[in-house]
């Protein structure tokens, strides 16, 4: 079983609660708008990080983190990007990527709105952890934690940061 900590849209903001909530995770995933290399490096001191860049990230972060990341954890294929949309409203670029090779788990950020949705048409779970930073219109900062156990995605937790 692999425990995952997921966040997005930190916009260069660091909260020591990230270390607390992700301490028991095996990996941390950042779905873009990291905002600074410092945030990425601090996360990497907690656990190994997989990250994509977002639309506010500078050339250094774009060099370190791809636009789209495909990988497999246990027996679950994952596609992560920053701007992706959600079931029925995927961005055109991502829709093409999803239909070309559909993952079991699709992760994105950008909207600052936490969403956990299943796409029955593609038979794919879609996750957007909301925003963990302070910049933006959101009123509650959020993170997600979950586990991947073989082919199962389970134990989904929504964490609200004060």
N, C-alpha and C positions, 0 to 999 in steps of 0.2 A: 504494500500500500504506500502511495506517495501523497504526502500532504502538501497542498498548494496554498500560498498566500497571494491574493490578486489585488492590485490597485491600479489606479489610472489618474491622470490629471493632477499630479502633485504641483505642477507649475513652480518648481524650485523650492517648495515648502517642505521642511522636514519636521516630523513629529516623532518624539521618542516612543510614542505608542506603537509605531510601526514595528520597532524591535520587539516590544512586548508581545504583540499579537502574532507576529511571524516567527517567534523563537522556536516553536514546535513544528514548524513547516520544514519540508525537505527542499522546496524551491519557492522563489518569489517571482511572480510574473508582473511586469509593468506594461500596461496597454497604452503608453504614449503620453505626450505632453509632460515629460519628465521635468524639463525646465532647467536642469543643471547637472553637470557631471557629478557634482558632490552628492546629490540625492542618489544617483545610480551607484556610486562607490560605497556610500553608507549602507544601502540595501545589501550590497554584495558582501559586506562584513558580517551580515546576519546569516545569510544563506545564498547559494548560487542564484543568479538572476537571469531571466530571459526577458528581453524587452524589445519593443518596437518604438520608433520615434513618432512624435506627433507633429501637428502643424505648427506649434510654437517652438519646437526644438531647433537649436542652431546647427550649423554645419558640423560641429564636433560630435554632437549626439547623433546626427544623421549618419555620420561616418561609423560610429560605434554600434548603432542599432538600425536594423533594416526597416523598410516600410511594411513588409509582410513577413511573417515568420511562420513556417510550417515545421512541426516536429511531432514526435510521438512520445507519450508517457505511458508506460506499461503497454496496454493494448488500445489506447485511445489516441486517435489522430487529432491534432490541434492546428487551427489556423488563427493567428493573432495579428491584428492590425489596429491602427488608432481610429480611423474614420471608416465605419463599416455599416452602420444602420442596424436594423433588427428585422425579424421575420415580416415579410410583405413590404418592407421599405429598405432593402439593402441598397448601398450606393452602387452605381453601374459597374465600377471597376471590380468591386468585391463580389457582386452578383455573378459576374463572369468567372471569377476565381472559384467561387463556391460551387457553381454548376460544373466547372471543368473537373474538379476533384473535391467532392464534398467531405469535410472532416466530420468527426463525431462531435467535436466541441469547437465553437466559434467564439472568440474573445475580441472585444473592441472596447474603446473608451469614447472620448470626445464629447458626448452629450451632457455629461455631468449628472446623468439620471441613471440610477441603479436599475438594472433590468436582469431578470433571470427568466428566459422564455424558451420554450421548446418549439422548434419549427417542424411540424408534422410532415410537411411536403418534402423537406430534405432530410428528415429524421436526424436532427442535429440540435444539440443544446446550445443556446446563445447566452453569453454572459457579458454584462457591462457592469463593472464594479462601482460606477458612479465616480465621484471626485474625492480624492484624499487630501487635496490642497485647499487653500483658503481663497484662491482667486476664482471668480465665477459667480453665477447667479444662485447656485445651490445653497441651501440653508443647513443641510446636514452632510458632514463629510463621512464617506463610507468606504469600507473594505469588504472583500469576500475571502472566506477560507472554505476549502473543500478537500475531498480526497479522491484520488483515482486508484481504484483497486481492480486490477485486471482490466475488464471492459466496462466496469461500473464507475460512474461519477456520483459520489454520494457525500453525505454529511455536510451539506451546504450551510454555511453560516454567514449571515449579514452582520457586520460589525459597524455600529454607529459611533463616530468619534465626537466627543463633546467639543 
